[in-house]
């Protein structure tokens, strides 16, 4: 067996994740005596398992991935894999996890040894006492004073269970590492796409998940903007490729004990633009009291995100965080039968407009908000942006509410201040009247008592800006953001 003190070279196949890799290697190679526990969590499809497999390969560690089986079979499989790892002639048979965990300590008496238990929540469902076993074994090893340097890494994507674990004595972990989704710029590099507008469209379909990139369709990348429609038909709408079915499996992978049909319908409501609990309840034709619970379940699993309205903090707006899941509910599920009868090209021809209105337009606005908090410089808004959210102002009598796509706030001496309001247009070139709308919104906010002294209007467009608007930008009257700036600028 290799020692974890050997050089752990970052795998060439690993996309990005430098910080996560360095943190895990440092944990695995920590020479201090005594056992240590790391908890690795985050949404599914972010490359956690791949990285941990590479870590154990590079350091001579041990990796065990859980399956949905009974406890006895899990322990039997664990014994078989450990025997292969150590070269033992006969696998050990354990009747409980405490004995299995004790066995790992004997492997790390001289050098640190990373031991990965992946799919930890699945194992806890089989063996509810497992977290307590981890805690008691580590405590016993520390108190015994025997030399051992086992580095136990517990990994799981079932967010509620991992959060509960983090809050218990069994989670007195030495490292808490959460994998966050890759951002839209990383997604463009992941898919090797240079054209910003094309990158936005692809991101609206598959996001930036390495699990979807390294799919059987992974070698098929849009050749250019004119190839996007054909690429959708060749890949995500192709019944012969698993990418078509992956979104449907996302819900099935989450924990038992909740109504999957209601979850799918709730996601469909959000995909159609119902962003508040009341609107979702109306779409579902269900009592409003039922919706908060299902939204809480989806939020705990990382499938939806709830953000307070920028102007009405009591109102929470929800969005689907996984683009492929939104694509599935907006495009694939409503056309599942038609895909088999008519084929991808005909289905896409009729579903293209729904894709633009239900997915790309709100997705573009979200990417603009992500750019504000992730990439915009301090000079862009006068202060470093702290939040970027969407907001809604009541309309005049007889008029609809006024939606503001990008509301930017910063902080001065501990006080939150408004830095910008802006509109995002995916398929509309913006002109001076769009700027005037933002000035009107600022005037309305001032009338309501909001401090707008630092606020600047902004226009975000994927279709371009008029010369007059460009001149206003030169005069410092407006902030203009196009796809090139989103992907390459500040």
C-alpha positions in Angstrom: 0.0 0.0 0.0 1.2 3.5 -0.7 1.5 5.9 2.1 -0.5 9.1 2.2 2.8 10.9 2.8 3.7 10.2 -0.8 3.3 13.0 -3.3 -0.3 13.4 -4.3 -0.3 14.7 -7.8 -3.5 16.4 -8.9 -5.1 14.2 -11.6 -5.2 15.7 -15.1 -8.8 14.5 -15.5 -10.0 16.6 -12.6 -11.7 19.8 -13.8 -11.1 22.8 -11.6 -11.7 22.1 -7.9 -8.1 23.1 -7.0 -9.1 24.4 -3.6 -11.1 21.2 -2.8 -8.3 19.0 -3.9 -5.7 20.8 -1.8 -7.9 20.7 1.3 -8.5 17.0 1.0 -4.8 16.2 0.3 -3.8 18.3 3.4 -6.3 16.4 5.5 -5.2 13.0 4.1 -1.5 13.8 4.8 -1.9 15.4 8.2 0.9 13.7 10.2 -0.5 14.5 13.6 -1.3 11.4 15.8 -4.8 10.3 16.4 -7.9 9.8 14.2 -9.5 12.6 12.2 -12.9 12.9 10.6 -13.8 15.0 7.5 -17.3 15.5 6.2 -17.7 16.1 2.5 -21.0 17.2 1.3 -22.8 19.3 -1.4 -25.4 18.7 -4.1 -25.2 15.7 -6.3 -23.4 15.7 -9.7 -20.6 18.0 -8.6 -17.8 15.5 -8.8 -17.4 14.6 -5.1 -17.1 10.8 -5.7 -14.7 11.2 -8.6 -12.4 13.5 -6.6 -12.4 11.2 -3.5 -11.6 8.2 -5.7 -8.7 10.1 -7.2 -7.6 11.1 -3.7 -7.4 7.5 -2.5 -5.7 6.4 -5.7 -3.1 9.1 -5.3 -2.4 8.5 -1.6 -2.8 4.8 -1.3 -6.0 5.2 0.7 -9.2 3.1 0.8 -12.5 4.0 -0.9 -15.8 2.4 -0.2 -19.0 3.4 -2.1 -22.3 2.6 -0.5 -25.1 0.9 -2.4 -28.8 0.6 -1.7 -28.6 -2.8 0.0 -29.1 -4.3 3.5 -26.5 -3.7 6.3 -25.2 -7.3 6.1 -24.4 -7.0 2.4 -22.7 -3.6 2.9 -20.4 -5.0 5.6 -19.7 -8.1 3.4 -18.7 -5.9 0.5 -16.6 -3.7 2.8 -14.7 -6.8 4.0 -14.1 -8.0 0.5 -12.8 -4.7 -0.7 -10.6 -4.2 2.4 -9.1 -7.7 1.8 -8.2 -6.8 -1.8 -6.8 -3.5 -0.6 -4.5 -5.1 2.1 -3.8 -8.3 0.1 -5.3 -10.5 2.8 -6.0 -14.1 1.8 -9.4 -14.1 3.5 -11.8 -11.3 4.0 -12.9 -10.4 7.5 -16.6 -10.7 8.3 -18.1 -8.1 10.7 -21.5 -8.1 12.3 -21.5 -4.3 13.1 -19.9 -1.1 11.9 -18.0 -0.5 15.1 -15.8 -3.6 14.5 -15.3 -2.5 10.8 -14.2 1.0 11.8 -11.8 -0.5 14.4 -10.2 -2.4 11.6 -9.3 0.7 9.7 -7.3 2.0 12.7 -4.9 -0.9 12.5 -4.0 0.2 8.9 -2.8 3.6 9.9 -0.4 3.0 12.8 2.6 4.4 11.1 1.4 6.9 8.4 -1.8 8.8 7.8 -4.3 6.7 5.8 -7.4 8.3 4.1 -10.5 6.0 4.4 -13.5 7.2 2.3 -17.0 6.1 3.1 -19.0 7.5 0.2 -22.8 7.6 0.2 -22.8 7.9 4.0 -26.5 8.8 4.2 -27.4 5.6 2.4 -25.5 3.6 4.9 -27.1 5.4 7.8 -30.5 4.5 6.5 -29.4 0.9 6.6 -27.6 1.3 9.9 -29.1 4.1 12.0 -26.4 3.6 14.7 -23.6 4.3 12.3 -23.0 8.0 13.3 -22.8 7.0 16.9 -20.3 4.2 16.0 -18.1 6.7 14.2 -18.1 9.0 17.2 -17.5 6.2 19.8 -14.7 4.6 17.8 -12.8 7.9 17.3 -13.3 8.8 20.9 -11.9 5.4 22.0 -8.9 5.6 19.7 -8.1 9.1 21.0 -8.4 8.1 24.6 -6.4 4.9 24.2 -3.4 6.9 23.0 -2.3 4.2 20.5 -0.5 5.5 17.5 -3.0 5.6 14.6 -3.6 8.2 11.9 -6.7 7.1 10.2 -8.3 9.9 8.2 -12.0 9.1 7.9 -13.8 11.0 5.2 -17.6 10.7 5.3 -19.3 11.8 2.0 -22.9 12.3 1.2 -25.3 14.3 -1.0 -28.5 13.9 1.0 -28.3 17.4 2.4 -30.7 17.2 5.3 -29.1 14.1 6.8 -25.5 15.5 6.4 -26.7 18.8 8.0 -28.1 16.8 10.9 -24.8 15.0 11.1 -22.9 18.3 11.2 -25.0 19.3 14.2 -24.4 16.2 16.4 -21.6 15.0 18.6 -20.7 12.4 16.0 -19.8 15.3 13.7 -17.0 16.8 15.8 -15.2 16.8 12.4 -11.7 18.2 11.7 -12.7 19.3 8.2 -16.1 20.3 6.8 -15.9 20.6 3.0 -18.9 21.6 0.9 -18.8 21.3 -2.8 -20.6 24.2 -4.4 -21.8 24.1 -8.0 -19.4 25.4 -10.7 -20.3 28.9 -11.9 -21.3 29.8 -15.4 -17.8 30.8 -16.5 -16.4 27.4 -15.3 -19.3 25.8 -17.2 -18.1 27.5 -20.5 -14.6 26.1 -19.9 -16.0 22.7 -19.0 -17.8 22.5 -22.3 -15.0 24.2 -24.2 -17.3 26.9 -25.6 -15.8 30.3 -26.5 -18.9 32.1 -27.8 -20.6 33.7 -24.7 -24.2 33.6 -26.1 -23.8 29.9 -27.0 -22.3 29.3 -23.6 -25.4 30.8 -22.0 -27.8 28.7 -24.0 -25.9 25.5 -23.2 -25.7 26.5 -19.5 -29.5 27.0 -19.6 -29.8 23.3 -20.6 -27.2 21.4 -18.7 -25.6 23.8 -16.3 -22.0 23.3 -15.2 -22.2 19.8 -13.8 -19.3 17.5 -14.6 -21.7 14.5 -14.4 -23.6 15.8 -17.4 -20.4 16.9 -19.3 -18.8 13.4 -19.0 -21.8 11.7 -20.3 -21.9 9.4 -23.4 -22.9 12.6 -25.3 -19.8 14.4 -23.9 -17.8 14.3 -27.2 -20.7 16.1 -28.9 -20.2 19.8 -28.3 -22.0 22.5 -30.3 -19.8 23.5 -33.2 -21.1 27.1 -32.9 -24.2 29.2 -32.4 -25.8 27.8 -35.5 -25.4 24.3 -34.2 -27.2 24.7 -30.9 -30.6 23.5 -32.0 -29.1 20.5 -33.7 -27.0 19.7 -30.7 -30.1 19.7 -28.4 -31.7 17.2 -30.7 -28.6 15.1 -30.9 -28.0 14.9 -27.2 -30.5 16.0 -24.5 -33.6 15.1 -26.6 -32.1 11.9 -28.0 -33.9 8.8 -26.6 -30.9 6.7 -27.3 -28.7 8.7 -25.0 -29.0 8.6 -21.1 -28.8 12.4 -20.9 -32.5 12.4 -21.8 -33.4 10.4 -18.7 -30.9 11.8 -16.2 -33.1 14.7 -15.0 -35.9 12.3 -14.1 -33.5 10.3 -12.0 -32.5 13.3 -9.9 -35.6 13.1 -7.8 -35.4 9.3 -7.5 -32.0 9.6 -6.0 -33.2 11.7 -3.1 -34.3 10.2 0.3 -37.5 8.3 0.7 -40.4 9.5 2.7 -41.9 12.2 0.5 -44.3 12.5 -2.3 -42.2 12.4 -5.5 -45.2 13.1 -7.7 -45.9 16.3 -5.8 -42.2 17.3 -6.0 -42.3 16.9 -9.8 -45.5 19.0 -10.1 -44.0 21.7 -7.8 -40.9 21.8 -10.1 -43.2 22.0 -13.1 -45.0 25.0 -11.6 -41.7 26.8 -10.9 -40.5 26.0 -14.4 -43.6 27.7 -15.7 -42.9 30.9 -13.8 -44.7 30.4 -10.5 -42.1 31.6 -8.1 -44.0 32.3 -4.9 -45.7 29.7 -2.6 -49.1 31.2 -3.4 -48.7 31.0 -7.1 -47.4 27.5 -6.8 -50.4 26.4 -4.7 -52.8 28.0 -7.3 -51.0 26.1 -10.1 -51.2 22.8 -8.2 -54.7 23.5 -7.1 -53.7 22.5 -3.6 -54.1 24.3 -0.2 -51.5 26.9 0.4 -50.6 25.1 3.7 -49.2 22.1 1.8 -46.7 24.1 -0.4 -44.2 25.3 2.2 -43.4 21.8 3.3 -42.7 20.5 -0.2 -40.6 23.6 -0.9 -38.7 23.0 2.3 -37.9 19.4 1.2 -36.8 20.5 -2.3 -34.7 23.3 -0.8 -33.1 20.9 1.7 -32.0 18.6 -1.1 -30.5 21.6 -3.0 -33.0 21.3 -5.9 -34.6 24.7 -5.4 -33.5 28.0 -3.9 -35.7 30.5 -2.1 -34.6 34.2 -2.1 -36.4 37.0 -0.4 -37.9 39.6 -2.7 -35.6 42.6 -2.9 -38.3 45.1 -2.0 -40.7 42.9 0.0 -38.6 40.7 2.3 -41.7 38.9 3.5 -42.1 37.4 0.0 -39.8 34.5 -1.0 -39.2 33.7 -4.6 -38.2 30.2 -5.7 -36.2 28.9 -8.6 -34.9 25.5 -9.7 -31.1 25.4 -9.1 -30.4 22.5 -11.5 -30.8 23.7 -15.2 -31.3 20.2 -16.6 -34.1 19.6 -14.1 -35.8 22.8 -15.2 -35.3 21.7 -18.9 -36.9 18.4 -18.1 -40.0 19.9 -16.6 -40.4 22.6 -19.2 -39.5 20.7 -22.4 -39.0 17.0 -22.0 -41.9 15.9 -19.7 -44.6 17.7 -21.6 -43.4 16.2 -24.8 -42.3 12.7 -23.7 -44.9 10.9 -25.8 -44.3 13.2 -28.8 -40.6 12.4 -28.7 -41.3 8.8 -29.4 -43.8 9.5 -32.1 -42.4 12.5 -33.9 -38.7 12.5 -33.0 -36.4 15.2 -31.5 -36.4 17.6 -34.4 -40.2 18.1 -34.6 -40.6 18.3 -30.8 -37.8 20.9 -30.5 -39.4 23.0 -33.2 -42.6 23.3 -31.2 -40.9 23.5 -27.8 -38.2 26.1 -28.8 -40.4 29.1 -27.9 -41.2 27.6 -24.4 -37.5 27.0 -23.9 -36.8 30.7 -24.7 -39.5 32.2 -22.5 -39.6 29.7 -19.6 -35.9 28.9 -19.3 -33.5 31.1 -21.2 -34.9 34.5 -20.2 -35.0 33.9 -16.5 -31.8 32.0 -16.7 -30.0 34.9 -18.3 -31.3 37.2 -15.5 -29.9 34.7 -12.9 -26.5 34.6 -14.6 -26.5 38.4 -14.6 -27.1 38.3 -10.8 -24.4 35.7 -10.4 -22.0 38.0 -12.3 -22.7 40.9 -10.0 -21.8 39.0 -6.9 -19.1 36.9 -8.4 -17.2 38.9 -10.9 -18.2 42.6 -11.0 -15.5 44.9 -9.7 -15.9 47.4 -6.9 -15.6 50.2 -9.5 -18.6 48.9 -11.4 -21.2 49.8 -8.7 -19.1 52.1 -6.5 -19.0 49.5 -3.7 -18.4 45.8 -3.6 -21.8 44.2 -4.2 -23.1 42.0 -1.4 -26.3 40.8 -2.8 -28.0 40.7 -6.2 -31.7 39.6 -6.3 -35.0 40.1 -8.1 -37.7 42.4 -6.8 -41.2 43.5 -7.5 -42.9 46.8 -6.9 -46.7 47.2 -6.8 -48.0 48.8 -10.1 -50.2 51.9 -10.2 -53.9 51.3 -9.9 -55.0 48.9 -12.7 -51.5 48.1 -13.7 -49.4 45.0 -13.1 -46.5 45.0 -10.6 -43.2 46.2 -11.9 -40.5 43.4 -11.9 -36.9 44.4 -11.4 -34.5 41.7 -12.6 -31.3 42.7 -10.9 -31.3 44.6 -7.6 -27.8 45.2 -6.3 -27.1 46.1 -2.7 -23.8 46.8 -0.9 -22.8 47.7 2.6 -21.5 50.9 4.2 -20.5 51.0 7.9 -22.8 48.0 8.6 -25.7 49.5 6.7 -27.2 48.0 3.6 -27.5 50.4 0.7 -29.0 50.2 -2.8 -26.4 50.3 -5.5 -28.3 49.5 -8.7 -31.5 48.4 -10.3 -31.5 46.8 -13.7 -33.5 44.9 -16.4 -32.2 41.8 -18.2 -33.3 41.2 -21.8 -32.3 38.0 -23.5 -33.6 38.5 -27.0 -34.3 42.3 -27.1 -31.9 45.0 -28.0 -32.1 47.7 -25.4 -32.5 51.4 -26.1 -33.0 54.6 -24.1 -36.6 53.8 -23.1 -35.2 50.8 -21.1 -32.9 53.3 -19.3 -35.8 55.6 -18.6 -37.7 52.7 -17.0 -34.9 52.2 -14.6 -34.9 55.9 -13.7 -38.6 55.7 -13.0 -38.1 52.7 -10.7 -35.4 54.6 -8.8 -37.8 57.6 -8.5 -40.6 55.3 -7.2 -38.2 53.8 -4.7 -37.2 57.2 -3.5 -40.8 58.1 -3.0 -41.1 55.0 -0.8 -38.3 56.1 1.4 -35.4 54.0 -0.1 -32.0 55.7 -0.2 -31.1 55.9 -3.9 -28.3 58.3 -3.6 -25.7 55.6 -4.6 -27.9 53.8 -7.0 -27.2 53.6 -10.7 -29.4 52.1 -13.4 -28.2 49.0 -15.4 -29.2 47.3 -18.6 -28.3 43.7 -19.2 -28.8 42.4 -22.8 -27.8 39.4 -24.8 -29.1 41.1 -28.0 -27.1 44.4 -27.8 -27.5 48.1 -27.1 -28.4 51.1 -29.2 -25.8 53.7 -30.0 -27.7 56.2 -27.8 -27.5 53.8 -24.9 -23.8 53.3 -25.5 -23.3 57.1 -25.4 -25.2 57.2 -22.1 -22.7 54.6 -20.8 -19.8 56.8 -21.8 -21.4 59.7 -19.8 -21.7 57.4 -16.8 -25.5 57.4 -16.8 -25.9 53.6 -17.0 -24.1 50.3 -16.6 -24.3 48.1 -19.6 -23.6 44.4 -19.4 -23.6 42.0 -22.4 -22.6 38.3 -22.7 -19.0 39.2 -23.5 -18.7 41.2 -20.3 -20.5 38.4 -18.3 -17.9 35.9 -19.4 -14.8 38.0 -19.7 -15.2 41.3 -18.0 -15.8 42.9 -14.6 
